[in-house]
Structure formats: C-alpha cells, structure tokens
Amino acid sequence: MHITFHGAAQEVTGSMHLIEVNDKRILLDCGLYQGHRADTYARNLNFPFDPATIDAVILSHAHIDHSGNIPNLVKRGFRGNIWSTAATRNLCTYMLMDSGHIQEQDVEYLNKRNRRKGEPPIEPIYTRQDAENSFDYFVSIGLHRTVTVADGVDLTYFDAGHILGAAFVQLDIREHATGKKWRLVFSGDLGREETPILHPPEAPADADIVLMESTYGNRLHGEFNQARKMLRNVVRNAARRRGKVIIPAFAVGRTQELVYVLNQLDADGDIPSLPVFVDSPLAVNATDVFRMHPEEWNDTVKQFLLEDGRRSPFDYANVEYVREVRRSKQLNYLDESAIIISASGMAESGRILHHLKNNIGDSRNTILLVSFQAEHTLGRRLKDGVNPVRIFGEEHTVRAQVESIEGYSAHADQAGLLSWARHFDRKRLQQMFLVHGEPDAQGVLIEKLKQGNIENVTAPKRGQKFSF
C-alpha cells in the first residue's frame, strides 16, 4: 500500500491524499488550493495524476479546500463514486455551483486584462455546468454504515463535529498480494468538544495509520460562552449609538452559528430587538441545508427550541434572509440600527464589500470580525488597524469601530487534537501523519504528541510518498 500527499501538506489548503492498494487508487478529499493567484490557477488546473485512473473519492466534508476541485476531476476523466455523507452532498450542491460561478467571474475579469495587454485568453478551471455534472457521481452514506468502496477497502464514517455533514474516515484495508491488513483513519477537519449547533467529534477506534489535521496545533481557543458575551456587548453598544453591526462571515457554519446565538440572545432579552439581515445567497442556501438535517443538531439546540418555542435555530421574527440583489442594495439606505451578516468571511469578495464601503466611514457603526483573517486580506488589514483601506480600488477612511471575536473557530485547538489522538492504542499505531497545518503549528503539535508517547509522527511534504 502507498500513500502520497498531494495537498494540505505543510499547508492548510487543497486537501488531497492518494491511497494505492490492490491496483486501485482512492483519493481522500479533492480540495481547491487557495493562495496567490499565479500559483493557484496552474496548481488547481493540473492534477499530479491522471484523474481517469482514480477509482473512488472519499470526501470528508464540503468546505472548498476539501471538495472544491471535484468538478475539475470529473471534467478531466474521473468516473468513479464520490462518497460522502448526505449533508455534505447537499452542501456541495450549492458550494460547488458557487465555486464554478466564481471561477467564471475570475476568468472574465482576467481575460479583460489580458486583452488590454495583448495576451491570450484563459479558461476557467471549471464552470457551473461542470459542477452540476459532478453531482451525478456522489453517493451518500450514513454515519457508522460500512460500505466497500474498492477491492479490499471498506469505508465507515464517524462524526467529526466540524461543520454540517463533516465526518472522519475509517478505512479497513486488506492487501491481497501480501495478506497485510491496516486500519487507516483520516480525520478530515475535526471540530470542538463544545459547539453551538453540532455534536462534538466522536472518539476514533484503534488504527494502524492516522492522518490527522493540525490547523491549530499550537493554539488554544477562547470559550463559546465568552464569545457569546462579547457578541452581546457589541450589539448593545452599537444599538446605543444607533449604529449598525456589519459582520463578514463564512457562509457555511459561521453564519448559522451567529444567527443561532442572536436567536438565543433575543429569546433571553439580552439584546435590543434589531433587524438581522443574512445577505449572502450561498449562506441562505446553506441555511436551508442546515434546516434539512435536524439529526445533526445537538441536545442544547433541541432544548432551546423546546423551552423557548422557536421553530428552528436559524429563524425568529427579526431575521431576514436576502437572496435578491435588489434587496441587498436596499440595505444601503437603512437609517436604523441593524445587524448585517454577509460573505466573504475575510472581506475579500461578495456583498460584504458593498456593506463595508457604505458603512465603514460612520463612527456609529461596528465592523465585527468573527473569522480567521489571512494575511493580505481586507479583513486582516481592518483587524491590524490599517487606515485608510482600499475597497473596490478606492481609499476609505475607517471611522467605524472594529471589533474582533476569536472564540468561534470550528476547528479543534491543540487540546482538542491531543484529546482525539489519545484514543489510539500506542502499541498498534504504526504511523501518524499531520496534515492541514502550517509547519509552526505542526512542529509544536509533534512535540506535544511525543510527550503523550505517540512517537512515529511526521508532517509530510507535498508530493511525498510512503509505502507500507
């Protein structure tokens, strides 16, 4: 058996790991690489293997850095099954179509520039139609249901607690030529023990080989209760100033958590009665999927709905979900306090840019950052206090308050990762690979794991191959 790491190797993007056994090739995740534009296009367009030779894809969850290059894989010849949970498949329906739309928009912009420079046009990595074509290959299975996905390879999903539908992968593998057997566990992205909506990650069974994410291997998160108090205070203070709260938020996961917490605060009378606008078509569609899967909601959510008489975590009298561009534009003329939640979470694209442009110069307003802000993004510049900032190519003076809440990460922190890893039998575990993490985080986590007597830990480089 061979494992080759083609993405999310000493980086936190483009998850893609290839398993070869019994003359079969199985891909764990098929994510888009997200980075500098020059590197991104070529790397995503060209796979380091022939997609037609892949027999199956096993998808951990719907985030674009894990699922986003599936349409390109199908476009280039893949014809096997794409295994996922039902909620992941439903989210991918919207997320991959949205990604295809973004690919088309990006290429249209670049080709206008190329024409001015006399350079040849380029094609999108994939289109909305390519995304739609890929849905024919999805096969959904429930948690704890074992299925054979290739000759000698059985798959079982377990709850990863990260986003709706996220699962970690257990593969029971038998190599026919040698009779060797392995249990391989791939974490995908792990969630936190305490989450507002979802169940916590399940404990893994024993394994011989483990691929574990390491995003926050060197960091501890704040508590959700503290994040809730900070959100309450931000809303109260903005309302006293008769200002708005503008929140850049990821469309899947973060937006739904925020609406649920605002729902709770409203039910308890802890915040004034303010209109809440969710202005992101993808977030609106993703929320529909969250409503479709109440089996994913934890007991705290169910208790809240029962005690407070609310019909869902994502709906109460003050919330309006905005799909139409016309309605989104009308929000620019609001002359009252309100909360506007819009994508993207790092304020790099989408409708949030229009809301920032129209509200960033008013000292009554608050820009609330609730997501990780990568370097070189508008969100990061706002967080770092840069003033003025450029939006749509124009400079804008930042007069609005800028606040940040750190406690909403959907990833396990260092303590959560170590807790999950402790379930593996040290005598059985042959090798642990750390993926989906930057080198600094991985280095710290490796030392912590070794202190817990997990010795055979490595952080593979992209393209590195291991044989067992």
C-alpha positions as CSV (number, residue, x, y, z in Angstrom):
1,M,0.0,0.0,0.0
2,H,1.2,3.5,-0.8
3,I,0.1,6.9,0.4
4,T,1.0,10.1,-1.4
5,F,0.2,13.6,-0.1
6,H,-0.8,15.9,-2.9
7,G,-2.3,18.8,-0.8
8,A,-2.8,20.2,2.7
9,A,0.8,19.0,3.3
10,Q,2.6,21.6,5.5
11,E,-0.2,24.0,4.5
12,V,-3.9,24.4,5.3
13,T,-5.4,24.3,1.8
14,G,-6.0,21.9,-1.1
15,S,-6.6,18.7,0.9
16,M,-5.8,15.7,-1.4
17,H,-4.2,12.4,-0.4
18,L,-3.9,9.4,-2.7
19,I,-4.0,5.8,-1.5
20,E,-2.9,3.0,-3.8
21,V,-3.7,-0.7,-2.9
22,N,-4.8,-3.8,-4.9
23,D,-4.3,-1.9,-8.1
24,K,-6.9,0.6,-7.0
25,R,-6.4,4.4,-6.5
26,I,-8.5,6.1,-3.8
27,L,-8.5,9.9,-3.3
28,L,-9.1,11.3,0.2
29,D,-10.6,14.7,-0.5
30,C,-10.2,16.8,-3.7
31,G,-9.8,20.3,-2.5
32,L,-9.0,23.6,-4.2
33,Y,-5.7,25.1,-3.4
34,Q,-6.2,28.7,-2.3
35,G,-3.2,31.0,-2.4
36,H,-1.5,33.6,-4.6
37,R,-3.3,33.9,-7.9
38,A,-0.3,32.9,-10.1
39,D,0.3,29.7,-8.1
40,T,-3.4,28.9,-7.6
41,Y,-4.6,28.6,-11.2
42,A,-1.9,26.3,-12.5
43,R,-1.9,24.1,-9.5
44,N,-5.7,23.6,-9.4
45,L,-5.9,23.2,-13.2
46,N,-3.4,20.4,-13.4
47,F,-3.6,17.3,-11.2
48,P,-0.4,15.5,-10.3
49,F,-2.0,12.3,-11.6
50,D,-4.4,11.3,-14.3
51,P,-7.9,11.8,-13.0
52,A,-9.2,8.9,-15.2
53,T,-7.1,6.5,-13.2
54,I,-8.8,7.3,-9.8
55,D,-11.3,4.7,-8.8
56,A,-13.0,6.5,-5.9
57,V,-13.1,9.7,-4.0
58,I,-13.8,9.8,-0.3
59,L,-14.9,13.2,0.8
60,S,-14.6,14.3,4.5
61,H,-16.7,17.5,4.2
62,A,-18.0,20.2,2.0
63,H,-15.5,23.1,2.6
64,I,-14.0,24.2,-0.7
65,D,-10.4,23.4,0.4
66,H,-11.6,19.8,0.7
67,S,-14.2,19.4,-2.0
68,G,-13.7,22.3,-4.4
69,N,-11.7,20.6,-7.2
70,I,-14.1,17.7,-7.7
71,P,-15.8,19.3,-10.8
72,N,-12.4,19.6,-12.4
73,L,-11.6,16.0,-11.5
74,V,-14.8,14.8,-13.3
75,K,-14.2,17.2,-16.2
76,R,-10.8,15.6,-16.8
77,G,-12.0,12.0,-16.8
78,F,-12.9,10.7,-13.3
79,R,-15.9,8.3,-13.5
80,G,-15.9,6.6,-10.1
81,N,-18.0,7.2,-7.0
82,I,-17.6,10.2,-4.7
83,W,-18.5,9.0,-1.3
84,S,-19.9,11.5,1.3
85,T,-22.5,11.9,4.0
86,A,-25.9,13.2,2.9
87,A,-25.4,16.6,4.4
88,T,-22.0,17.0,2.7
89,R,-23.6,16.1,-0.6
90,N,-26.4,18.6,-0.1
91,L,-24.0,21.4,0.9
92,C,-21.7,20.6,-2.1
93,T,-24.7,21.1,-4.4
94,Y,-24.6,24.8,-3.6
95,M,-20.9,25.3,-2.7
96,L,-19.5,23.8,-5.9
97,M,-22.0,25.7,-8.1
98,D,-21.0,28.9,-6.3
99,S,-17.3,28.0,-6.8
100,G,-17.9,27.4,-10.5
101,H,-19.6,30.8,-10.7
102,I,-16.6,32.4,-9.0
103,Q,-14.2,30.6,-11.5
104,E,-16.2,32.1,-14.4
105,Q,-16.2,35.6,-12.9
106,D,-12.5,35.5,-12.2
107,V,-11.6,34.4,-15.7
108,E,-13.9,37.1,-17.2
109,Y,-12.0,39.7,-15.2
110,L,-8.6,38.3,-16.1
111,N,-9.4,38.0,-19.8
112,K,-10.4,41.7,-19.9
113,R,-7.0,42.5,-18.5
114,N,-5.3,40.0,-20.9
115,R,-7.0,41.6,-23.9
116,R,-5.6,45.0,-22.9
117,K,-2.1,43.5,-22.7
118,G,-2.5,41.5,-25.9
119,E,-2.2,38.2,-24.0
120,P,-4.2,35.1,-24.9
121,P,-7.5,34.3,-23.0
122,I,-7.6,31.6,-20.4
123,E,-10.4,29.1,-19.5
124,P,-12.0,28.7,-16.0
125,I,-10.7,25.7,-14.1
126,Y,-14.4,24.6,-14.2
127,T,-17.8,26.2,-14.8
128,R,-21.2,25.9,-13.1
129,Q,-22.1,23.3,-15.7
130,D,-19.0,21.3,-14.7
131,A,-20.0,21.5,-11.1
132,E,-23.5,20.3,-12.0
133,N,-22.1,17.4,-14.0
134,S,-20.1,16.2,-11.0
135,F,-23.2,15.7,-8.8
136,D,-24.1,12.5,-10.8
137,Y,-21.1,10.8,-9.1
138,F,-21.9,11.5,-5.5
139,V,-23.1,8.5,-3.4
140,S,-24.3,9.4,0.2
141,I,-24.0,7.1,3.2
142,G,-24.9,7.5,6.8
143,L,-22.5,7.5,9.8
144,H,-21.4,4.1,11.1
145,R,-22.6,2.3,7.9
146,T,-19.7,0.3,6.4
147,V,-19.5,0.0,2.6
148,T,-17.0,-1.4,0.3
149,V,-15.5,1.4,-1.9
150,A,-12.8,-0.6,-3.7
151,D,-11.4,-4.1,-3.8
152,G,-10.3,-4.9,-0.3
153,V,-11.2,-1.4,1.1
154,D,-14.2,-0.8,3.5
155,L,-15.3,2.7,4.5
156,T,-17.0,3.8,7.7
157,Y,-17.8,7.4,8.5
158,F,-17.9,8.9,12.0
159,D,-19.0,12.4,13.2
160,A,-16.1,14.9,13.1
161,G,-18.2,17.8,14.6
162,H,-16.6,20.4,12.3
163,I,-19.4,21.6,10.0
164,L,-22.7,20.1,9.0
165,G,-22.0,16.7,7.5
166,A,-18.3,16.6,8.3
167,A,-17.0,13.1,9.1
168,F,-13.8,11.5,9.8
169,V,-12.9,8.4,7.7
170,Q,-12.1,4.9,8.8
171,L,-10.7,2.6,6.1
172,D,-10.3,-1.1,6.8
173,I,-7.8,-2.3,4.1
174,R,-6.6,-5.8,3.1
175,E,-3.8,-6.1,0.6
176,H,-4.5,-9.2,-1.5
177,A,-0.9,-9.8,-2.6
178,T,0.6,-9.9,0.9
179,G,-2.4,-10.6,3.1
180,K,-1.5,-7.5,5.2
181,K,-4.3,-5.6,6.9
182,W,-4.4,-2.0,8.1
183,R,-6.9,0.3,9.6
184,L,-6.4,3.9,8.3
185,V,-8.1,6.8,9.9
186,F,-8.3,10.2,8.2
187,S,-9.6,13.0,10.5
188,G,-10.7,15.4,7.8
189,D,-11.2,18.6,9.8
190,L,-12.1,18.0,13.5
191,G,-14.5,20.2,15.4
192,R,-14.5,21.2,19.0
193,E,-15.9,19.4,22.1
194,E,-18.2,22.4,22.7
195,T,-20.1,23.6,19.7
196,P,-23.2,25.8,19.4
197,I,-25.1,23.6,17.0
198,L,-23.4,20.3,16.2
199,H,-22.4,17.2,18.1
200,P,-18.8,17.0,19.3
201,P,-16.3,14.8,17.4
202,E,-16.7,11.1,18.1
203,A,-13.8,9.2,19.6
204,P,-11.9,7.1,17.0
205,A,-11.3,3.4,17.3
206,D,-7.8,1.9,17.2
207,A,-5.8,2.4,14.0
208,D,-2.5,1.4,12.4
209,I,-2.1,4.6,10.3
210,V,-3.6,8.0,11.1
211,L,-3.8,11.2,9.0
212,M,-4.7,14.0,11.4
213,E,-5.3,17.7,10.8
214,S,-3.1,20.1,12.7
215,T,-4.5,23.6,11.9
216,Y,-4.4,24.9,15.4
217,G,-1.7,22.5,16.8
218,N,0.0,25.5,18.5
219,R,-3.0,27.4,19.8
220,L,-5.9,27.2,22.3
221,H,-9.3,28.8,21.5
222,G,-11.5,31.0,23.7
223,E,-14.7,29.7,25.1
224,F,-18.0,29.9,23.2
225,N,-19.7,31.4,26.3
226,Q,-17.2,34.2,26.3
227,A,-17.7,34.8,22.6
228,R,-21.5,35.0,23.2
229,K,-21.0,37.7,25.8
230,M,-18.7,39.7,23.5
231,L,-21.3,39.5,20.7
232,R,-24.0,40.6,23.1
233,N,-21.9,43.6,24.2
234,V,-21.0,44.6,20.6
235,V,-24.7,44.6,19.6
236,R,-25.8,46.5,22.7
237,N,-23.1,49.2,22.2
238,A,-23.9,49.7,18.5
239,A,-27.6,50.0,19.3
240,R,-26.9,52.7,21.9
241,R,-25.0,54.6,19.2
242,R,-27.9,54.0,16.7
243,G,-25.4,52.2,14.5
244,K,-25.2,49.1,12.5
245,V,-23.1,45.9,13.1
246,I,-21.5,44.7,9.9
247,I,-20.2,41.1,10.2
248,P,-18.1,39.5,7.4
249,A,-18.8,35.7,8.0
250,F,-18.1,32.5,6.2
251,A,-21.4,31.4,4.5
252,V,-21.3,27.8,5.8
253,G,-21.1,27.2,9.5
254,R,-20.1,30.6,10.9
255,T,-23.2,32.4,9.6
256,Q,-25.5,29.8,11.0
257,E,-23.8,29.9,14.4
258,L,-24.1,33.6,14.6
259,V,-27.8,33.6,13.8
260,Y,-28.4,30.9,16.4
261,V,-26.6,32.9,19.1
262,L,-28.5,36.0,18.2
263,N,-31.7,33.9,18.4
264,Q,-30.7,32.9,21.9
265,L,-29.8,36.4,23.0
266,D,-33.1,37.7,21.6
267,A,-35.1,34.9,23.3
268,D,-33.4,35.8,26.7
269,G,-34.0,39.6,26.1
270,D,-30.2,40.2,26.3
271,I,-30.1,42.4,23.2
272,P,-32.4,45.0,21.8
273,S,-34.8,44.0,19.1
274,L,-32.8,44.7,16.0
275,P,-33.4,43.5,12.4
276,V,-30.9,40.9,11.3
277,F,-30.1,40.5,7.6
278,V,-28.3,37.5,6.3
279,D,-27.1,38.9,2.9
280,S,-25.3,36.1,1.1
281,P,-27.0,33.7,-1.4
282,L,-24.7,30.9,-0.5
283,A,-25.4,31.4,3.2
284,V,-29.1,31.4,2.6
285,N,-28.8,28.2,0.6
286,A,-26.5,26.6,3.2
287,T,-29.0,27.5,6.0
288,D,-31.7,25.6,4.0
289,V,-29.4,22.6,4.2
290,F,-28.9,23.1,8.0
291,R,-32.7,23.1,8.4
292,M,-32.9,19.8,6.4
293,H,-30.7,18.0,8.9
294,P,-32.0,18.3,12.4
295,E,-30.3,15.0,13.2
296,E,-27.1,16.9,13.2
297,W,-28.3,19.4,15.9
298,N,-27.0,18.8,19.4
299,D,-29.2,18.4,22.6
300,T,-28.6,22.0,23.6
301,V,-30.3,23.2,20.4
302,K,-33.2,20.9,20.9
303,Q,-33.7,22.0,24.4
304,F,-33.6,25.7,23.4
305,L,-36.3,25.1,20.7
306,L,-38.5,23.2,23.2
307,E,-38.2,25.7,26.1
308,D,-38.4,28.9,24.0
309,G,-40.9,27.8,21.4
310,R,-38.7,28.7,18.5
311,R,-39.2,26.7,15.3
312,S,-35.6,26.5,14.3
313,P,-32.2,27.7,15.5
314,F,-32.0,29.9,12.4
315,D,-35.3,31.6,12.3
316,Y,-37.0,34.2,14.5
317,A,-39.1,37.3,13.9
318,N,-36.2,39.7,13.3
319,V,-34.2,37.6,10.8
320,E,-34.5,38.2,7.1
321,Y,-32.6,36.1,4.5
322,V,-31.6,38.1,1.5
323,R,-31.3,36.5,-1.9
324,E,-32.1,39.2,-4.4
325,V,-29.5,41.8,-5.5
326,R,-32.3,44.4,-5.3
327,R,-33.0,43.8,-1.7
328,S,-29.3,43.7,-0.9
329,K,-28.9,47.2,-2.4
330,Q,-31.8,48.5,-0.4
331,L,-29.9,47.7,2.8
332,N,-27.5,50.6,1.8
333,Y,-30.3,53.0,2.7
334,L,-31.2,51.7,6.1
335,D,-31.3,54.6,8.6
336,E,-31.7,52.5,11.7
337,S,-29.7,50.1,13.8
338,A,-29.4,46.7,12.3
339,I,-27.1,43.6,12.1
340,I,-25.9,42.6,8.6
341,I,-24.1,39.3,8.2
342,S,-22.6,38.8,4.8
343,A,-19.9,36.8,3.0
344,S,-17.0,36.5,2.5
345,G,-15.6,35.9,6.0
346,M,-12.3,37.6,5.2
347,A,-14.0,40.5,3.4
348,E,-12.3,39.7,0.1
349,S,-15.2,39.4,-2.2
350,G,-19.0,39.3,-2.4
351,R,-21.7,41.5,-1.0
352,I,-19.8,42.3,2.2
353,L,-17.6,44.7,0.3
354,H,-20.6,46.9,-0.6
355,H,-21.8,46.9,3.1
356,L,-18.3,47.9,4.2
357,K,-18.0,50.6,1.6
358,N,-21.3,52.1,2.7
359,N,-20.8,51.9,6.4
360,I,-17.1,52.0,7.3
361,G,-16.9,55.8,7.4
362,D,-19.6,56.2,10.1
363,S,-18.4,56.2,13.7
364,R,-21.7,54.9,14.9
365,N,-21.2,51.6,13.2
366,T,-19.2,48.5,14.2
367,I,-17.3,46.1,11.9
368,L,-17.2,42.8,13.7
369,L,-14.6,40.2,12.7
370,V,-15.6,36.7,13.7
371,S,-13.4,34.5,11.4
372,F,-9.8,33.8,10.8
373,Q,-8.3,36.6,8.8
374,A,-5.4,35.5,6.5
375,E,-2.6,37.8,5.6
376,H,-3.1,40.2,2.7
377,T,-6.9,40.2,3.1
378,L,-9.1,43.3,3.8
379,G,-10.3,41.6,7.0
380,R,-6.7,41.3,8.2
381,R,-6.0,44.9,7.4
382,L,-9.0,46.0,9.3
383,K,-8.0,43.8,12.2
384,D,-4.5,45.2,12.2
385,G,-5.8,48.8,12.3
386,V,-4.8,49.8,8.8
387,N,-6.4,53.2,8.0
388,P,-7.4,54.1,5.3
389,V,-8.3,50.8,3.5
390,R,-9.0,50.2,-0.2
391,I,-12.4,48.8,-1.2
392,F,-13.2,48.4,-4.9
393,G,-9.9,50.3,-5.7
394,E,-10.8,53.4,-3.7
395,E,-9.5,54.5,-0.3
396,H,-11.9,54.7,2.6
397,T,-11.2,56.2,6.0
398,V,-12.1,53.8,8.8
399,R,-14.3,55.6,11.3
400,A,-16.4,52.7,12.4
401,Q,-15.4,50.7,15.4
402,V,-13.5,47.5,14.5
403,E,-14.0,44.6,17.0
404,S,-12.8,41.0,16.8
405,I,-14.2,37.8,18.5
406,E,-11.8,34.9,18.5
407,G,-14.0,32.2,20.0
408,Y,-15.9,30.9,17.0
409,S,-13.4,28.7,15.3
410,A,-14.9,25.4,14.0
411,H,-11.5,23.6,14.3
412,A,-10.3,21.7,17.3
413,D,-7.5,23.5,19.1
414,Q,-4.3,21.9,20.4
415,A,-6.1,20.5,23.4
416,G,-8.9,19.1,21.2
417,L,-6.4,17.5,18.8
418,L,-4.4,15.9,21.6
419,S,-7.6,14.6,23.2
420,W,-8.7,13.0,20.0
421,A,-5.3,11.5,19.4
422,R,-5.1,9.9,22.9
423,H,-7.8,7.4,21.9
424,F,-5.3,5.5,19.6
425,D,-3.6,2.5,21.1
426,R,0.1,3.3,21.1
427,K,1.1,-0.3,20.6
428,R,-1.0,-0.7,17.4
429,L,-0.3,2.8,15.9
430,Q,2.4,2.4,13.3
431,Q,2.5,6.0,11.9
432,M,0.7,9.3,12.4
433,F,0.8,11.9,9.6
434,L,0.0,15.5,10.4
435,V,-1.8,17.3,7.5
436,H,-3.7,20.5,7.0
437,G,-1.4,22.6,9.1
438,E,1.4,25.1,8.8
439,P,4.9,24.0,9.8
440,D,5.0,26.0,13.0
441,A,1.7,24.5,14.3
442,Q,2.8,21.1,13.2
443,G,6.2,21.3,15.0
444,V,4.6,22.3,18.3
445,L,1.9,19.5,18.0
446,I,4.5,16.9,17.2
447,E,6.4,17.7,20.4
448,K,3.1,17.5,22.4
449,L,2.2,14.2,20.8
450,K,5.6,12.7,21.6
451,Q,5.1,13.8,25.2
452,G,2.0,11.7,25.1
453,N,4.0,8.7,23.9
454,I,3.0,8.9,20.2
455,E,6.5,8.6,18.7
456,N,6.1,8.0,15.0
457,V,4.7,11.3,13.9
458,T,5.7,13.2,10.7
459,A,4.4,16.1,8.7
460,P,4.8,15.1,5.1
461,K,5.7,17.4,2.3
462,R,3.6,17.9,-0.8
463,G,4.3,15.0,-3.3
464,Q,5.9,12.8,-0.6
465,K,5.1,9.1,-0.9
466,F,5.1,6.5,1.9
467,S,4.9,2.7,1.5
468,F,3.6,0.1,4.0
